[in-house]
Amino acid sequence: MIRRRTVRTTAALALLAAGLAGCGAGDSAGPAPASGGEVTVTNCDREVTLPSPAERMYVTGDGNLLALVLALRAEDQVAGVTGLDDGRQALSTVYGQDVVDGLPVASPDRPTLENAIAQEPDVVVSGWGYGFSDEQNFTPDGLAEHDIGAYVLSESCRQESGARGTMPPWEALHADLADLGRITGHPGRADAVVADIEERRRALEQAPQAQEPPTVFLFDSGTKEIFTSGSYGAPQAIIETAGAQNATDDVADTWTEVSWERLVTSEPDAIAFVDYPGQTFEQKVAVLETNPATKDLPAVEEERYVNLPISAWTSGPLNIDAAEQLRVALERHGLVPESAIEPRHDLRP
């Protein structure tokens, strides 16, 4: 049986968030953590002992794992990052361009075992499909052979079936913040970030809701099939919190492929796009508007589109920013009632 974490959302956490301007630049990191210790966390349903505070983290992903580290003000504890360009704009908007530009880039592309070892990290922060690869032995077990610890993004933890995702997406995010708070030596900061996210979630959930939630289909990319996200992915949390229904909420996976027929039969009220290199927003729109199966969908004909960067859709602190922006977009398209919600950050590409 998969253990589920209980997230603390008490008044004490709310007090920690009082006066917090958000997860953006300018928040105090607090005193530097003492060095030389260890911490044991439950990660992907197994106990893992890692250095605490980690002093040389190697961080992979689409900007989402790096956002976890930056939200904790642990940028000075990073030895190297990969794939920074995909999330650079969004991360700079939230955490400051000077902070992002000052990060050590280990590789502009996907990570490799050799590249990770070369940075002499004490902890690698990555995930299945976000960097870890069985083929090249770039895995927690492979890194352990080189005395390097690994923390796995909770969204990417594997089920027995091989699908990814073992807990609801907001719960997975809070687990990662709490764990990385302990690993970096900033547990108080982690509590404050979680409290801030919860406060913003409550505001969204308490906003006026549509009598029947509109359906949103997440279009990551697509040619022969469509890459989208199911009930365990961060988009599920984002779409629900914004007051809508994920068109693929019955798919018990995180990021996965579905057929074009699935998009058509879901009859989405709006289509959300994941912005990153490979297939541009304009190219995705062109595919939908020229495909005989999708060109007559009302959402396509009326251009009810939302486009946000990949670092906002993959599991991380920017998910709450994505929820706020999606809510406002749904209001603009007349799919949910108007509210007082205003996005804290504008992450649109």
VOVO-730906 format. One record per residue (C-alpha): residue number from 1; x, y, z. Coordinates in steps of 0.1 Angstrom, whole numbers, padded with zeros to 4 digits. Layout:
<sites>
+-----+-------+-------+-------+
| pos |  east | north |    up |
+-----+-------+-------+-------+
| NUM |     X |     Y |     Z |
...
+-----+-------+-------+-------+
</sites>
This chain:
<sites>
+-----+-------+-------+-------+
| pos |  east | north |    up |
+-----+-------+-------+-------+
|   1 |  0000 |  0000 |  0000 |
|   2 |  0012 |  0035 | -0008 |
|   3 |  0017 |  0057 |  0021 |
|   4 |  0002 |  0092 |  0018 |
|   5 |  0017 |  0122 |  0035 |
|   6 | -0004 |  0145 |  0057 |
|   7 |  0004 |  0181 |  0048 |
|   8 |  0003 |  0206 |  0077 |
|   9 | -0021 |  0234 |  0068 |
|  10 | -0026 |  0248 |  0103 |
|  11 | -0028 |  0283 |  0116 |
|  12 |  0008 |  0280 |  0126 |
|  13 |  0018 |  0277 |  0090 |
|  14 | -0004 |  0307 |  0081 |
|  15 |  0015 |  0327 |  0107 |
|  16 |  0047 |  0317 |  0090 |
|  17 |  0034 |  0331 |  0058 |
|  18 |  0023 |  0364 |  0073 |
|  19 |  0041 |  0393 |  0057 |
|  20 |  0054 |  0369 |  0030 |
|  21 |  0054 |  0387 | -0003 |
|  22 |  0052 |  0354 | -0021 |
|  23 |  0077 |  0331 | -0036 |
|  24 |  0094 |  0359 | -0056 |
|  25 |  0127 |  0376 | -0052 |
|  26 |  0134 |  0397 | -0021 |
|  27 |  0123 |  0373 |  0007 |
|  28 |  0148 |  0367 |  0034 |
|  29 |  0165 |  0333 |  0034 |
|  30 |  0172 |  0334 |  0072 |
|  31 |  0204 |  0323 |  0088 |
|  32 |  0227 |  0299 |  0070 |
|  33 |  0222 |  0263 |  0081 |
|  34 |  0250 |  0245 |  0099 |
|  35 |  0269 |  0219 |  0079 |
|  36 |  0280 |  0183 |  0084 |
|  37 |  0247 |  0166 |  0092 |
|  38 |  0223 |  0142 |  0076 |
|  39 |  0185 |  0138 |  0073 |
|  40 |  0163 |  0109 |  0065 |
|  41 |  0132 |  0115 |  0044 |
|  42 |  0105 |  0092 |  0029 |
|  43 |  0109 |  0096 | -0009 |
|  44 |  0090 |  0074 | -0034 |
|  45 |  0079 |  0053 | -0005 |
|  46 |  0114 |  0044 |  0007 |
|  47 |  0136 |  0059 |  0034 |
|  48 |  0165 |  0079 |  0020 |
|  49 |  0193 |  0094 |  0041 |
|  50 |  0209 |  0125 |  0025 |
|  51 |  0234 |  0152 |  0036 |
|  52 |  0218 |  0181 |  0054 |
|  53 |  0223 |  0208 |  0045 |
|  54 |  0232 |  0197 |  0010 |
|  55 |  0260 |  0220 | -0002 |
|  56 |  0264 |  0209 | -0038 |
|  57 |  0231 |  0201 | -0054 |
|  58 |  0228 |  0190 | -0091 |
|  59 |  0193 |  0200 | -0102 |
|  60 |  0176 |  0188 | -0134 |
|  61 |  0141 |  0191 | -0149 |
|  62 |  0122 |  0217 | -0168 |
|  63 |  0127 |  0245 | -0143 |
|  64 |  0102 |  0230 | -0119 |
|  65 |  0128 |  0213 | -0097 |
|  66 |  0150 |  0244 | -0097 |
|  67 |  0119 |  0264 | -0086 |
|  68 |  0117 |  0242 | -0056 |
|  69 |  0153 |  0250 | -0047 |
|  70 |  0149 |  0287 | -0054 |
|  71 |  0117 |  0290 | -0034 |
|  72 |  0138 |  0278 | -0004 |
|  73 |  0165 |  0304 | -0011 |
|  74 |  0190 |  0277 | -0015 |
|  75 |  0206 |  0289 | -0048 |
|  76 |  0240 |  0292 | -0032 |
|  77 |  0239 |  0254 | -0025 |
|  78 |  0236 |  0245 | -0062 |
|  79 |  0267 |  0231 | -0079 |
|  80 |  0251 |  0227 | -0113 |
|  81 |  0218 |  0229 | -0132 |
|  82 |  0206 |  0214 | -0165 |
|  83 |  0179 |  0224 | -0190 |
|  84 |  0178 |  0260 | -0175 |
|  85 |  0167 |  0276 | -0208 |
|  86 |  0133 |  0260 | -0207 |
|  87 |  0124 |  0277 | -0175 |
|  88 |  0147 |  0308 | -0175 |
|  89 |  0120 |  0334 | -0183 |
|  90 |  0094 |  0321 | -0157 |
|  91 |  0121 |  0316 | -0130 |
|  92 |  0135 |  0350 | -0136 |
|  93 |  0100 |  0366 | -0133 |
|  94 |  0094 |  0349 | -0099 |
|  95 |  0128 |  0347 | -0083 |
|  96 |  0148 |  0375 | -0100 |
|  97 |  0169 |  0375 | -0132 |
|  98 |  0201 |  0381 | -0112 |
|  99 |  0195 |  0349 | -0092 |
| 100 |  0188 |  0328 | -0123 |
| 101 |  0217 |  0343 | -0143 |
| 102 |  0240 |  0335 | -0114 |
| 103 |  0233 |  0298 | -0114 |
| 104 |  0261 |  0274 | -0125 |
| 105 |  0250 |  0257 | -0158 |
| 106 |  0263 |  0222 | -0159 |
| 107 |  0247 |  0213 | -0192 |
| 108 |  0223 |  0232 | -0215 |
| 109 |  0206 |  0199 | -0224 |
| 110 |  0195 |  0167 | -0206 |
| 111 |  0217 |  0155 | -0178 |
| 112 |  0240 |  0125 | -0180 |
| 113 |  0257 |  0104 | -0153 |
| 114 |  0291 |  0116 | -0165 |
| 115 |  0280 |  0153 | -0164 |
| 116 |  0265 |  0149 | -0129 |
| 117 |  0296 |  0132 | -0115 |
| 118 |  0318 |  0160 | -0129 |
| 119 |  0301 |  0186 | -0108 |
| 120 |  0310 |  0166 | -0076 |
| 121 |  0275 |  0169 | -0061 |
| 122 |  0264 |  0157 | -0027 |
| 123 |  0227 |  0154 | -0038 |
| 124 |  0211 |  0151 | -0073 |
| 125 |  0175 |  0165 | -0074 |
| 126 |  0158 |  0149 | -0104 |
| 127 |  0129 |  0126 | -0114 |
| 128 |  0118 |  0098 | -0136 |
| 129 |  0113 |  0114 | -0170 |
| 130 |  0128 |  0147 | -0157 |
| 131 |  0164 |  0134 | -0159 |
| 132 |  0167 |  0099 | -0143 |
| 133 |  0172 |  0073 | -0170 |
| 134 |  0175 |  0036 | -0166 |
| 135 |  0192 |  0033 | -0200 |
| 136 |  0223 |  0053 | -0189 |
| 137 |  0222 |  0042 | -0153 |
| 138 |  0215 |  0078 | -0143 |
| 139 |  0193 |  0066 | -0114 |
| 140 |  0194 |  0069 | -0076 |
| 141 |  0210 |  0035 | -0074 |
| 142 |  0235 |  0044 | -0102 |
| 143 |  0244 |  0076 | -0084 |
| 144 |  0248 |  0057 | -0051 |
| 145 |  0276 |  0037 | -0066 |
| 146 |  0295 |  0070 | -0068 |
| 147 |  0285 |  0081 | -0032 |
| 148 |  0260 |  0106 | -0045 |
| 149 |  0226 |  0110 | -0029 |
| 150 |  0195 |  0114 | -0049 |
| 151 |  0161 |  0130 | -0043 |
| 152 |  0133 |  0120 | -0067 |
| 153 |  0105 |  0144 | -0076 |
| 154 |  0074 |  0130 | -0059 |
| 155 |  0052 |  0136 | -0090 |
| 156 |  0074 |  0111 | -0109 |
| 157 |  0075 |  0083 | -0083 |
| 158 |  0064 |  0051 | -0100 |
| 159 |  0034 |  0030 | -0093 |
| 160 |  0037 | -0008 | -0094 |
| 161 |  0022 | -0007 | -0129 |
| 162 |  0051 |  0015 | -0141 |
| 163 |  0029 |  0046 | -0144 |
| 164 |  0041 |  0077 | -0125 |
| 165 |  0024 |  0093 | -0096 |
| 166 |  0016 |  0079 | -0062 |
| 167 | -0002 |  0108 | -0044 |
| 168 | -0024 |  0137 | -0053 |
| 169 | -0004 |  0165 | -0070 |
| 170 | -0007 |  0192 | -0044 |
| 171 |  0003 |  0167 | -0018 |
| 172 |  0032 |  0156 | -0039 |
| 173 |  0044 |  0193 | -0042 |
| 174 |  0041 |  0199 | -0004 |
| 175 |  0060 |  0167 |  0003 |
| 176 |  0089 |  0179 | -0020 |
| 177 |  0090 |  0213 | -0003 |
| 178 |  0090 |  0198 |  0031 |
| 179 |  0117 |  0172 |  0022 |
| 180 |  0139 |  0197 |  0004 |
| 181 |  0135 |  0222 |  0032 |
| 182 |  0151 |  0196 |  0055 |
| 183 |  0177 |  0186 |  0029 |
| 184 |  0188 |  0222 |  0023 |
| 185 |  0185 |  0232 |  0060 |
| 186 |  0156 |  0256 |  0054 |
| 187 |  0126 |  0238 |  0070 |
| 188 |  0111 |  0270 |  0082 |
| 189 |  0112 |  0285 |  0048 |
| 190 |  0096 |  0254 |  0033 |
| 191 |  0067 |  0258 |  0058 |
| 192 |  0062 |  0294 |  0048 |
| 193 |  0061 |  0285 |  0011 |
| 194 |  0036 |  0258 |  0017 |
| 195 |  0015 |  0281 |  0038 |
| 196 |  0016 |  0308 |  0010 |
| 197 |  0005 |  0282 | -0016 |
| 198 | -0024 |  0271 |  0006 |
| 199 | -0036 |  0306 |  0012 |
| 200 | -0036 |  0313 | -0025 |
| 201 | -0054 |  0280 | -0032 |
| 202 | -0081 |  0289 | -0007 |
| 203 | -0087 |  0322 | -0024 |
| 204 | -0091 |  0304 | -0058 |
| 205 | -0114 |  0277 | -0043 |
| 206 | -0135 |  0303 | -0026 |
| 207 | -0140 |  0324 | -0057 |
| 208 | -0174 |  0322 | -0075 |
| 209 | -0176 |  0289 | -0093 |
| 210 | -0194 |  0278 | -0125 |
| 211 | -0225 |  0257 | -0120 |
| 212 | -0209 |  0231 | -0141 |
| 213 | -0171 |  0232 | -0142 |
| 214 | -0157 |  0238 | -0178 |
| 215 | -0135 |  0211 | -0192 |
| 216 | -0099 |  0220 | -0200 |
| 217 | -0078 |  0198 | -0222 |
| 218 | -0040 |  0201 | -0216 |
| 219 | -0021 |  0199 | -0249 |
| 220 |  0016 |  0194 | -0242 |
| 221 |  0025 |  0184 | -0278 |
| 222 |  0010 |  0163 | -0305 |
| 223 |  0015 |  0147 | -0339 |
| 224 |  0005 |  0110 | -0341 |
| 225 | -0007 |  0111 | -0305 |
| 226 | -0012 |  0138 | -0279 |
| 227 |  0010 |  0142 | -0249 |
| 228 | -0010 |  0153 | -0219 |
| 229 | -0014 |  0148 | -0182 |
| 230 | -0036 |  0126 | -0160 |
| 231 | -0049 |  0126 | -0125 |
| 232 | -0015 |  0124 | -0108 |
| 233 |  0002 |  0153 | -0127 |
| 234 |  0004 |  0189 | -0116 |
| 235 | -0020 |  0200 | -0143 |
| 236 | -0048 |  0181 | -0125 |
| 237 | -0042 |  0203 | -0094 |
| 238 | -0039 |  0235 | -0115 |
| 239 | -0070 |  0229 | -0135 |
| 240 | -0092 |  0219 | -0105 |
| 241 | -0080 |  0248 | -0084 |
| 242 | -0088 |  0272 | -0112 |
| 243 | -0124 |  0260 | -0112 |
| 244 | -0124 |  0236 | -0141 |
| 245 | -0122 |  0199 | -0149 |
| 246 | -0092 |  0181 | -0164 |
| 247 | -0104 |  0163 | -0195 |
| 248 | -0081 |  0134 | -0187 |
| 249 | -0087 |  0131 | -0150 |
| 250 | -0096 |  0095 | -0153 |
| 251 | -0061 |  0086 | -0165 |
| 252 | -0041 |  0073 | -0135 |
| 253 | -0008 |  0087 | -0146 |
| 254 |  0012 |  0119 | -0147 |
| 255 |  0025 |  0128 | -0182 |
| 256 |  0012 |  0104 | -0208 |
| 257 | -0001 |  0099 | -0243 |
| 258 | -0037 |  0098 | -0254 |
| 259 | -0054 |  0095 | -0288 |
| 260 | -0067 |  0124 | -0309 |
| 261 | -0101 |  0108 | -0305 |
| 262 | -0098 |  0114 | -0268 |
| 263 | -0094 |  0151 | -0274 |
| 264 | -0123 |  0152 | -0297 |
| 265 | -0147 |  0133 | -0275 |
| 266 | -0138 |  0153 | -0244 |
| 267 | -0153 |  0184 | -0262 |
| 268 | -0132 |  0208 | -0242 |
| 269 | -0144 |  0242 | -0233 |
| 270 | -0108 |  0255 | -0234 |
| 271 | -0074 |  0241 | -0244 |
| 272 | -0042 |  0248 | -0224 |
| 273 | -0008 |  0246 | -0240 |
| 274 |  0026 |  0237 | -0225 |
| 275 |  0051 |  0262 | -0239 |
| 276 |  0086 |  0249 | -0246 |
| 277 |  0110 |  0243 | -0275 |
| 278 |  0102 |  0215 | -0300 |
| 279 |  0067 |  0224 | -0310 |
| 280 |  0058 |  0261 | -0307 |
| 281 |  0025 |  0274 | -0295 |
| 282 |  0018 |  0286 | -0331 |
| 283 |  0026 |  0252 | -0345 |
| 284 |  0003 |  0235 | -0320 |
| 285 | -0025 |  0259 | -0328 |
| 286 | -0020 |  0253 | -0365 |
| 287 | -0023 |  0215 | -0359 |
| 288 | -0056 |  0219 | -0342 |
| 289 | -0070 |  0244 | -0367 |
| 290 | -0061 |  0223 | -0397 |
| 291 | -0068 |  0188 | -0384 |
| 292 | -0103 |  0178 | -0397 |
| 293 | -0110 |  0161 | -0364 |
| 294 | -0104 |  0192 | -0342 |
| 295 | -0108 |  0223 | -0364 |
| 296 | -0146 |  0224 | -0357 |
| 297 | -0144 |  0221 | -0319 |
| 298 | -0159 |  0252 | -0303 |
| 299 | -0127 |  0258 | -0282 |
| 300 | -0107 |  0258 | -0314 |
| 301 | -0131 |  0279 | -0335 |
| 302 | -0134 |  0305 | -0307 |
| 303 | -0097 |  0303 | -0298 |
| 304 | -0102 |  0296 | -0262 |
| 305 | -0065 |  0290 | -0256 |
| 306 | -0042 |  0294 | -0226 |
| 307 | -0004 |  0291 | -0231 |
| 308 |  0019 |  0288 | -0201 |
| 309 |  0056 |  0277 | -0198 |
| 310 |  0065 |  0241 | -0190 |
| 311 |  0080 |  0251 | -0156 |
| 312 |  0045 |  0262 | -0145 |
| 313 |  0028 |  0230 | -0155 |
| 314 |  0053 |  0205 | -0142 |
| 315 |  0053 |  0199 | -0104 |
| 316 |  0067 |  0229 | -0085 |
| 317 |  0059 |  0261 | -0067 |
| 318 |  0049 |  0278 | -0099 |
| 319 |  0018 |  0256 | -0101 |
| 320 | -0001 |  0281 | -0080 |
| 321 |  0009 |  0309 | -0104 |
| 322 | -0004 |  0287 | -0132 |
| 323 | -0037 |  0281 | -0114 |
| 324 | -0042 |  0319 | -0109 |
| 325 | -0035 |  0326 | -0146 |
| 326 | -0057 |  0298 | -0158 |
| 327 | -0086 |  0311 | -0136 |
| 328 | -0082 |  0346 | -0151 |
| 329 | -0081 |  0331 | -0186 |
| 330 | -0113 |  0311 | -0180 |
| 331 | -0130 |  0343 | -0167 |
| 332 | -0119 |  0361 | -0199 |
| 333 | -0134 |  0334 | -0220 |
| 334 | -0167 |  0336 | -0200 |
| 335 | -0163 |  0300 | -0187 |
| 336 | -0164 |  0309 | -0150 |
| 337 | -0178 |  0339 | -0131 |
| 338 | -0157 |  0370 | -0127 |
| 339 | -0137 |  0371 | -0094 |
| 340 | -0112 |  0393 | -0076 |
| 341 | -0084 |  0368 | -0084 |
| 342 | -0052 |  0385 | -0098 |
| 343 | -0022 |  0365 | -0107 |
| 344 |  0008 |  0374 | -0086 |
| 345 |  0032 |  0368 | -0115 |
| 346 |  0026 |  0370 | -0152 |
| 347 |  0042 |  0338 | -0166 |
| 348 |  0029 |  0340 | -0201 |
| 349 |  0057 |  0335 | -0227 |
+-----+-------+-------+-------+
</sites>
